[in-house]
Amino acid sequence: MRALGFDVKKQEVLAIMHDYDRDGAGQIEYPDFLEIMTTKISDRDPVEEIVKAFKLFDEDSTGRISLRNLRRVARELGENLSDDELQAMIDEFDKDGDGEISENEFLAIMKQTSIY
């Protein structure tokens, strides 16, 4: 579940095992796993997911994505983008003109790209 992006606590896993491990073998059948994951996916809050993504960019917790933040993420993803290209991305969505992307501006980006 964690590999699919879900932050599950041990208690939640134990509860799932209690509900779905019918024969006590310590395993869940594939159809049961699909049912569990379908429910978890449909219960996700898209805004909460976007805010989590924003926080991955905003490693210094300033509430803004700077050129430095964007450069770090691009490098971590193996993208070879110049500072000019990265700055152009910021400029495209920096509606208040402060040179950085706020959480609200990031949400607007996600809405425009239909990821939200």
C-alpha positions in Angstrom: 0.0 0.0 0.0 2.9 2.4 0.8 4.4 1.6 -2.6 1.1 2.9 -4.1 1.4 6.2 -2.2 -0.7 5.4 0.8 0.5 6.3 4.3 -0.9 3.4 6.3 -0.4 2.8 10.0 0.3 -0.6 11.5 -3.1 -0.6 13.2 -4.9 0.0 9.9 -3.0 -2.9 8.3 -3.9 -5.1 11.2 -7.5 -4.2 10.9 -7.5 -4.9 7.1 -5.8 -8.3 7.8 -8.4 -9.1 10.4 -11.3 -8.3 8.0 -9.8 -9.9 4.9 -7.5 -12.8 6.0 -10.3 -15.3 6.2 -8.2 -18.4 6.5 -5.7 -16.9 8.9 -2.7 -17.5 6.6 -1.4 -14.0 6.9 -2.3 -13.1 3.3 -5.0 -11.3 1.4 -6.5 -12.6 -1.8 -5.9 -10.4 -5.0 -9.7 -9.6 -5.4 -9.8 -8.4 -1.8 -6.7 -6.3 -2.3 -8.3 -4.7 -5.4 -11.5 -3.9 -3.4 -9.4 -2.4 -0.6 -7.4 -0.2 -2.9 -10.4 0.8 -5.0 -12.0 2.1 -1.8 -8.8 3.9 -0.7 -8.3 5.5 -4.1 -11.9 6.8 -4.2 -11.6 8.2 -0.7 -8.6 10.3 -1.6 -9.0 14.1 -1.4 -7.5 15.6 -4.5 -6.7 18.9 -2.8 -4.9 17.1 0.0 -2.9 15.1 -2.5 -1.9 18.3 -4.3 -0.9 20.0 -1.1 1.3 17.0 -0.3 3.0 17.3 -3.7 3.5 21.0 -3.1 5.3 20.2 0.2 7.6 17.9 -1.7 8.8 20.9 -3.7 8.8 23.3 -0.7 11.5 21.4 1.2 12.5 24.5 3.2 8.8 25.1 4.3 8.6 28.7 3.2 5.1 28.1 1.7 6.5 28.9 -1.7 8.4 27.1 -4.5 11.5 29.0 -5.5 13.9 28.5 -8.4 16.2 26.6 -6.0 13.3 24.3 -5.0 12.4 23.6 -8.7 16.0 23.1 -9.7 16.4 20.5 -6.9 13.2 18.6 -8.0 14.2 18.6 -11.6 17.6 17.2 -10.8 16.1 14.5 -8.5 13.9 13.5 -11.4 16.8 13.4 -13.8 15.6 16.4 -15.8 18.4 18.4 -17.4 16.7 21.8 -17.5 18.5 25.1 -17.5 17.8 27.8 -15.0 16.2 29.9 -17.8 13.8 27.0 -18.5 13.0 26.5 -14.9 12.5 30.3 -14.4 10.2 30.4 -17.4 8.0 27.7 -15.6 7.8 29.9 -12.5 7.1 33.0 -14.5 4.3 31.3 -16.4 2.3 30.6 -13.2 3.6 33.3 -10.8 0.4 35.4 -10.8 1.5 37.8 -8.0 4.9 38.5 -9.5 7.0 37.7 -6.5 9.2 35.3 -8.4 8.0 32.2 -6.6 5.0 29.8 -6.7 2.6 29.9 -3.7 0.4 27.0 -2.7 -2.6 28.7 -4.2 -0.7 29.3 -7.5 0.3 25.6 -7.4 -3.3 24.5 -7.0 -4.3 26.7 -9.9 -1.5 25.0 -12.0 -2.9 21.6 -11.2 -6.4 22.6 -12.0 -5.3 23.9 -15.4 -3.5 20.7 -16.2 -6.5 18.5 -15.3 -4.4 16.6 -12.7 -6.8 17.9 -10.1 
